[in-house]
């Protein structure tokens, strides 16, 4: 079985996440793609981050109509800082006969050398790097040669812009799943 791991803060999850995930899934012919919301992202500070369970529920609402997509609460249950290597270890134990593809954006490849145990990550999974708006060229570092670069639609949709729009009481329609929009309104998220 070919499994993808697509981790992130998903604060909130948006249609850009779904579109690029579907593009990667289709290109790699993945049997299942797991969205893995982090409990506490180790490289993001001073963000207005919704509670882990709220972000998990929003991802669930986003992926529930795609039979190839699942959401995992593995990092939320673990609590503490969310390190990719720990998630990879757990997923490898849960799916021992599967080929695991770890999906990141080009922006993540820049910081990848500072991640926890990056050499161990690349020894256990196929590293998939997607293009991102604002990153017109392939990033080169000591891990680039291990990466499989995948071209996905270059959509300039960001969670930070969505949070800003909610705070300013502007529309987020067509940026997030309709159920996620309702959830954000119902829970009063991102107002501060």
C-alpha positions as CSV (number, residue, x, y, z in Angstrom):
1,X,0.0,0.0,0.0
2,X,1.2,3.5,-0.8
3,X,0.5,6.0,2.0
4,X,1.0,9.8,2.1
5,X,1.5,11.8,5.2
6,X,0.6,15.5,4.9
7,X,1.3,17.2,8.2
8,X,0.6,20.8,9.1
9,X,-1.0,23.2,11.5
10,X,-4.1,23.5,9.3
11,X,-5.0,26.7,11.1
12,X,-7.5,26.5,9.3
13,X,-7.4,23.9,6.6
14,X,-8.3,25.5,3.3
15,X,-9.1,24.5,-0.3
16,X,-5.5,24.9,-1.3
17,X,-4.5,22.1,1.0
18,X,-7.1,19.9,-0.5
19,X,-6.2,20.7,-4.1
20,X,-2.5,20.1,-3.7
21,X,-3.1,17.0,-1.7
22,X,-5.3,15.6,-4.4
23,X,-2.7,16.5,-7.1
24,X,0.0,14.7,-5.1
25,X,-2.2,11.7,-4.4
26,X,-3.1,11.3,-8.1
27,X,0.4,11.8,-9.4
28,X,1.9,9.2,-7.0
29,X,-1.1,6.9,-7.2
30,X,-1.4,6.9,-3.4
31,X,-3.9,4.4,-1.8
32,X,-4.5,6.7,1.1
33,X,-3.4,10.2,2.2
34,X,-3.4,11.1,5.8
35,X,-3.7,14.7,6.9
36,X,-2.0,15.0,10.3
37,X,-2.8,18.2,12.2
38,X,0.0,19.1,14.7
39,X,-0.6,19.4,18.4
40,X,2.0,22.1,18.8
41,X,4.1,23.0,15.7
42,X,7.8,23.3,16.8
43,X,8.7,25.9,14.2
44,X,5.7,28.3,14.5
45,X,5.5,31.0,17.1
46,X,3.2,33.9,18.0
47,X,0.4,32.5,15.9
48,X,-3.2,32.6,16.8
49,X,-3.6,28.9,16.7
50,X,-7.0,27.2,17.2
51,X,-7.1,24.4,19.7
52,X,-5.7,21.1,18.4
53,X,-9.1,19.4,18.6
54,X,-10.7,22.2,16.7
55,X,-8.2,22.0,13.9
56,X,-8.6,18.3,13.8
57,X,-12.4,18.7,13.5
58,X,-12.0,21.3,10.7
59,X,-9.7,18.9,8.7
60,X,-12.3,16.1,9.2
61,X,-14.9,18.4,7.8
62,X,-12.6,19.2,4.9
63,X,-11.7,15.6,3.8
64,X,-14.9,13.6,4.6
65,X,-16.0,13.5,1.0
66,X,-12.8,12.1,-0.5
67,X,-12.5,8.3,-0.1
68,X,-8.7,8.6,-0.4
69,X,-8.2,11.1,2.3
70,X,-8.2,10.5,6.1
71,X,-7.3,12.6,9.1
72,X,-5.1,11.3,11.9
73,X,-5.1,12.6,15.4
74,X,-1.8,10.8,16.2
75,X,0.0,14.1,17.0
76,X,-2.9,15.5,19.0
77,X,-3.1,12.4,21.1
78,X,0.7,12.5,21.7
79,X,0.5,16.1,22.8
80,X,3.6,18.2,23.2
81,X,5.8,19.4,20.3
82,X,4.8,17.7,17.1
83,X,7.9,16.2,15.4
84,X,7.6,14.6,12.0
85,X,10.0,11.8,12.9
86,X,7.7,10.6,15.7
87,X,4.7,10.5,13.4
88,X,6.7,8.6,10.8
89,X,7.7,6.0,13.4
90,X,4.1,5.6,14.5
91,X,2.7,5.4,11.0
92,X,5.4,2.9,10.0
93,X,4.4,0.7,13.0
94,X,0.7,1.0,12.1
95,X,1.3,0.2,8.4
96,X,4.4,-2.0,8.4
97,X,4.1,-3.2,4.8
98,X,3.4,0.2,3.3
99,X,5.6,2.6,1.3
100,X,5.3,6.0,3.1
101,X,5.5,9.3,1.2
102,X,6.1,12.3,3.4
103,X,4.7,15.5,1.8
104,X,6.1,19.0,2.4
105,X,6.1,22.3,0.7
106,X,9.2,23.9,-0.9
107,X,9.2,26.4,2.0
108,X,9.6,23.5,4.5
109,X,12.6,22.2,2.6
110,X,14.5,25.4,3.5
111,X,14.1,24.6,7.2
112,X,14.4,20.8,6.8
113,X,18.0,20.7,8.0
114,X,16.8,22.1,11.4
115,X,14.1,19.5,11.9
116,X,14.4,16.8,14.4
117,X,16.5,13.9,12.9
118,X,16.1,14.9,9.3
119,X,18.5,12.1,8.2
120,X,16.3,9.5,9.8
121,X,13.3,11.0,8.1
122,X,14.8,10.6,4.7
123,X,15.9,7.1,5.5
124,X,12.4,5.9,6.4
125,X,10.2,7.7,3.8
126,X,10.1,9.0,0.3
127,X,10.4,12.8,0.7
128,X,7.9,14.6,-1.6
129,X,8.4,18.3,-2.0
130,X,5.6,20.5,-3.6
131,X,6.1,23.8,-5.3
132,X,4.7,26.8,-3.4
133,X,3.7,30.4,-4.4
134,X,6.7,32.7,-3.9
135,X,9.2,29.9,-4.4
136,X,10.0,30.1,-8.1
137,X,13.0,27.9,-8.0
138,X,13.9,24.5,-6.4
139,X,15.6,25.0,-3.1
140,X,19.0,23.4,-2.9
141,X,20.4,22.1,0.4
142,X,21.9,18.8,1.6
143,X,18.5,17.1,1.5
144,X,17.4,18.3,-1.9
145,X,19.0,15.3,-3.6
146,X,16.7,12.9,-1.6
147,X,13.5,14.8,-2.6
148,X,11.1,13.9,-5.2
149,X,9.8,17.3,-6.5
150,X,6.1,17.3,-7.5
151,X,4.4,20.1,-9.5
152,X,1.0,21.0,-8.0
153,X,-1.4,23.9,-8.8
154,X,0.3,27.1,-7.6
155,X,-2.6,28.5,-5.5
156,X,-1.9,31.5,-3.4
157,X,-4.3,30.6,-0.5
158,X,-3.0,30.8,3.0
159,X,-4.3,30.1,6.4
160,X,-2.8,33.4,7.7
161,X,-4.8,35.3,5.1
162,X,-8.0,33.4,6.1
163,X,-7.4,34.3,9.7
164,X,-6.9,37.9,8.8
165,X,-10.0,38.0,6.7
166,X,-12.1,36.5,9.6
167,X,-10.7,39.0,12.0
168,X,-11.7,41.8,9.6
169,X,-15.1,40.2,9.1
170,X,-14.5,39.6,5.4
171,X,-15.7,36.6,3.4
172,X,-13.8,33.4,3.4
173,X,-16.2,31.7,1.0
174,X,-14.5,29.6,-1.7
175,X,-11.3,29.6,0.4
176,X,-12.4,26.9,2.8
177,X,-14.9,24.1,2.7
178,X,-18.4,25.4,3.4
179,X,-18.6,23.2,6.6
180,X,-15.3,24.6,7.8
181,X,-16.6,28.2,7.3
182,X,-19.7,27.4,9.3
183,X,-17.5,25.8,12.0
184,X,-15.3,28.9,12.2
185,X,-18.3,31.1,12.6
186,X,-20.0,28.8,15.1
187,X,-16.9,28.5,17.3
188,X,-16.0,32.2,17.0
189,X,-12.5,31.3,15.8
190,X,-9.9,33.9,14.7
191,X,-11.8,36.9,15.9
192,X,-9.1,38.3,18.2
